[in-house]
């Protein structure tokens, strides 16, 4: 899953959200629409701009709305501690396509893992009866299935690397994929504490660990490492990556 970053002309200043306790799911109540259209609709309401943090289209593409750390405008009196996710469609009268459902399930699972939360609500749970509609597959997107994010994929070629999305509590398979990618670039079995490889210790995950590794691992080729959803996650252990990669570099020189 990737999030398509968007640039919106905001009509004012966006306030920062102090805490994240839940995710609230919506439908657009429009069979076809784009995040840009939603932004214009919300501007017409007198708001700063699009009120949702994420917008999932019927083709499975996920677009960013408001910055993830901003207070939303999607559920009256319930915005201060929530992330709003809207789905293109009018699910009071239509069924959700499978590709859109899968994208929503993966996004919700990612956010639950990233923020360490379990609470997911429909808009109608807090106000606005009828949203996200009677045909909205809430259980499949927000339930137990949605609580288990699928393993991100890693694709590599001679010039680029795409690494998995890393969150504040990334560990296990997610971090092992990072290890495998670096190993494929010639850095052997990269030991990352908490990554499920060697030993325990702190978790490895956060604000562009992958990007830090890519910037440092320029021994034999220029590498581009991207992870669009990790923009604002904190606690990156750059020094750990630097130490390991420098160690690999020195061993290569010795050989």
C-alpha positions as CSV (number, residue, x, y, z in Angstrom):
1,X,0.0,0.0,0.0
2,X,1.1,3.5,-0.8
3,X,-0.4,6.8,0.1
4,X,-0.5,9.4,-2.7
5,X,0.6,12.7,-1.2
6,X,-1.5,15.7,-2.1
7,X,-1.1,19.5,-2.0
8,X,-4.2,21.4,-1.1
9,X,-4.7,25.2,-0.9
10,X,-5.7,25.6,2.8
11,X,-8.0,28.4,3.8
12,X,-6.3,28.9,7.2
13,X,-4.1,27.3,9.8
14,X,-4.5,23.6,10.7
15,X,-4.3,22.9,14.4
16,X,-2.2,20.0,15.7
17,X,-3.9,17.0,17.2
18,X,-2.5,16.2,20.7
19,X,-3.6,12.6,21.0
20,X,-4.9,9.8,18.7
21,X,-7.3,7.3,20.3
22,X,-9.6,6.1,17.5
23,X,-10.3,6.0,13.8
24,X,-13.7,7.1,12.3
25,X,-14.8,5.7,9.0
26,X,-17.0,7.6,6.5
27,X,-18.4,7.4,3.0
28,X,-18.4,10.3,0.6
29,X,-22.1,9.9,-0.1
30,X,-21.2,10.4,-3.8
31,X,-20.8,7.5,-6.2
32,X,-17.9,9.1,-7.9
33,X,-15.6,11.8,-6.5
34,X,-12.0,12.8,-6.0
35,X,-10.2,14.1,-2.9
36,X,-9.8,17.5,-4.7
37,X,-13.6,17.6,-5.1
38,X,-14.1,16.8,-1.4
39,X,-11.6,19.6,-0.6
40,X,-13.7,22.1,-2.6
41,X,-16.9,20.9,-0.9
42,X,-15.4,21.4,2.5
43,X,-14.0,24.8,1.6
44,X,-17.6,25.7,0.6
45,X,-18.7,24.7,4.1
46,X,-16.4,27.4,5.4
47,X,-13.8,24.9,6.6
48,X,-10.0,25.2,6.2
49,X,-10.2,22.4,3.6
50,X,-10.7,18.6,3.3
51,X,-11.7,17.3,6.7
52,X,-10.6,13.7,6.3
53,X,-7.0,12.5,6.8
54,X,-7.3,9.8,4.2
55,X,-9.4,9.2,1.1
56,X,-9.8,5.7,-0.4
57,X,-10.9,5.6,-4.0
58,X,-12.8,2.7,-5.6
59,X,-9.7,1.7,-7.6
60,X,-7.9,1.0,-4.3
61,X,-5.7,4.1,-4.4
62,X,-5.2,5.9,-1.0
63,X,-4.8,9.7,-1.0
64,X,-3.7,11.9,1.9
65,X,-6.2,14.5,3.0
66,X,-5.3,16.6,6.0
67,X,-1.8,16.1,7.5
68,X,-2.0,13.0,9.7
69,X,-1.1,15.0,12.8
70,X,-3.7,17.7,12.2
71,X,-7.1,18.0,13.9
72,X,-9.7,16.8,11.4
73,X,-13.1,18.1,10.4
74,X,-15.1,15.0,9.8
75,X,-17.1,14.2,13.0
76,X,-18.5,17.0,15.0
77,X,-17.3,17.1,18.6
78,X,-15.2,14.0,17.9
79,X,-12.2,15.4,15.9
80,X,-9.7,16.2,18.7
81,X,-8.6,12.6,19.2
82,X,-9.5,10.8,15.9
83,X,-8.3,10.1,12.4
84,X,-10.9,10.4,9.7
85,X,-10.9,8.0,6.7
86,X,-13.4,8.5,3.9
87,X,-14.2,6.1,1.1
88,X,-15.4,7.2,-2.3
89,X,-18.9,5.9,-2.9
90,X,-22.4,6.0,-1.6
91,X,-22.8,2.8,0.4
92,X,-26.4,3.3,1.3
93,X,-27.1,2.2,-2.3
94,X,-24.0,0.4,-3.6
95,X,-21.5,-2.3,-2.7
96,X,-17.9,-1.6,-2.1
97,X,-15.4,-3.0,-4.7
98,X,-13.0,-5.6,-3.4
99,X,-9.9,-3.6,-4.2
100,X,-11.2,-0.6,-2.3
101,X,-12.1,-2.8,0.6
102,X,-8.7,-4.4,0.7
103,X,-7.0,-0.9,0.6
104,X,-9.2,0.3,3.4
105,X,-8.5,-2.8,5.5
106,X,-4.8,-2.4,5.1
107,X,-4.8,1.3,5.9
108,X,-6.9,0.9,9.0
109,X,-4.6,-2.0,10.2
110,X,-1.6,0.1,9.6
111,X,-3.0,3.1,11.6
112,X,-4.0,0.8,14.4
113,X,-0.5,-0.6,14.6
114,X,1.2,2.8,14.2
115,X,-0.8,4.5,17.0
116,X,-1.3,1.4,19.2
117,X,-5.0,1.8,19.2
118,X,-7.9,-0.7,18.7
119,X,-11.0,1.6,18.6
120,X,-12.6,2.0,15.1
121,X,-16.0,3.6,14.7
122,X,-18.5,4.5,12.0
123,X,-19.5,8.1,11.6
124,X,-22.9,7.1,12.7
125,X,-21.6,5.8,16.0
126,X,-20.8,9.4,17.1
127,X,-23.2,11.5,14.9
128,X,-24.5,11.7,11.3
129,X,-26.9,8.7,11.1
130,X,-26.6,6.9,7.8
131,X,-22.8,7.3,7.3
132,X,-21.1,5.3,6.0
133,X,-24.2,3.5,4.8
134,X,-25.8,0.1,5.3
135,X,-23.7,-1.6,2.6
136,X,-20.4,-0.4,4.1
137,X,-18.3,-3.5,5.0
138,X,-17.4,-2.1,8.4
139,X,-16.6,-5.5,10.0
140,X,-14.2,-6.5,7.3
141,X,-12.4,-3.2,7.3
142,X,-12.3,-2.5,11.1
143,X,-12.7,-5.9,12.7
144,X,-10.2,-8.7,13.5
145,X,-9.2,-9.1,9.9
146,X,-8.4,-5.4,9.7
147,X,-6.3,-5.6,12.8
148,X,-3.7,-7.8,11.0
149,X,-1.7,-5.7,8.5
150,X,-0.5,-7.7,5.5
151,X,3.3,-7.9,5.2
152,X,4.5,-5.0,3.1
153,X,6.4,-5.9,-0.1
154,X,10.0,-5.0,-1.1
155,X,10.9,-4.5,-4.7
156,X,14.5,-4.0,-5.8
157,X,16.4,-3.3,-9.0
158,X,19.8,-1.9,-9.8
159,X,18.9,1.7,-9.1
160,X,16.1,1.7,-6.6
161,X,14.7,0.1,-3.5
162,X,11.1,0.4,-2.2
163,X,11.0,-0.6,1.5
164,X,8.0,-1.3,3.7
165,X,6.1,1.3,5.7
166,X,7.6,1.6,9.2
167,X,5.7,2.8,12.2
168,X,6.5,3.7,15.8
169,X,6.2,0.0,16.9
170,X,7.5,-1.7,13.7
171,X,9.1,-5.1,14.4
172,X,9.1,-8.7,13.3
173,X,8.4,-9.3,9.6
174,X,8.3,-5.6,8.7
175,X,11.8,-5.1,10.0
176,X,13.1,-8.4,8.6
177,X,12.1,-7.0,5.1
178,X,14.3,-4.0,5.8
179,X,17.1,-6.4,6.7
180,X,16.6,-8.5,3.6
181,X,16.7,-5.4,1.4
182,X,19.9,-4.2,2.8
183,X,21.4,-7.7,2.6
184,X,20.4,-7.7,-1.1
185,X,22.5,-4.5,-1.5
186,X,25.5,-6.4,-0.2
187,X,25.4,-5.7,3.5
188,X,24.9,-9.2,4.6
189,X,22.8,-10.2,7.6
190,X,22.0,-6.9,9.1
191,X,21.3,-7.3,12.8
192,X,18.6,-4.9,14.1
193,X,17.7,-5.2,17.8
194,X,14.1,-6.0,18.2
195,X,13.7,-6.9,14.5
196,X,13.2,-10.6,15.2
197,X,16.7,-11.5,13.9
198,X,19.4,-11.5,16.5
199,X,18.6,-10.8,20.1
200,X,15.9,-8.6,21.6
201,X,16.2,-5.0,22.6
202,X,14.5,-2.0,21.3
203,X,12.1,-2.0,18.4
204,X,13.4,-0.7,15.1
205,X,10.9,1.4,13.3
206,X,10.0,5.0,12.7
207,X,10.7,8.1,10.8
208,X,12.4,6.9,7.7
209,X,14.7,4.3,9.1
210,X,14.7,3.0,5.5
211,X,15.6,6.4,4.1
212,X,18.4,6.8,6.7
213,X,19.8,3.4,5.6
214,X,19.5,4.3,1.9
215,X,21.4,7.6,2.4
216,X,24.2,5.8,4.2
217,X,24.5,2.8,2.0
218,X,26.0,4.5,-1.0
219,X,29.1,2.3,-1.3
220,X,28.6,0.8,-4.7
221,X,25.6,2.6,-6.2
222,X,23.1,5.4,-5.6
223,X,20.0,4.1,-3.9
224,X,16.6,5.6,-3.5
225,X,14.6,4.4,-0.6
226,X,11.0,5.5,-0.2
227,X,8.4,5.0,2.5
228,X,5.6,7.5,2.0
229,X,3.6,6.9,5.2
230,X,6.6,7.4,7.6
231,X,6.9,11.1,7.3
232,X,5.9,12.1,10.8
233,X,6.8,9.0,12.9
234,X,9.4,9.7,15.6
235,X,12.3,7.8,17.3
236,X,14.4,6.9,14.3
237,X,17.6,5.1,15.3
238,X,19.9,6.6,12.7
239,X,23.0,5.9,14.8
240,X,22.2,2.2,14.9
241,X,21.9,2.1,11.1
242,X,25.0,4.2,10.7
243,X,27.1,2.0,13.0
244,X,26.1,-1.2,11.3
245,X,26.6,0.1,7.8
246,X,29.9,1.7,8.6
247,X,31.0,-1.6,10.1
248,X,30.0,-3.4,6.9
249,X,31.9,-0.8,4.8
250,X,35.1,-1.3,6.8
251,X,34.9,-5.0,6.5
252,X,34.5,-4.7,2.7
253,X,37.6,-2.5,2.6
254,X,39.6,-5.1,4.6
255,X,38.6,-7.8,2.2
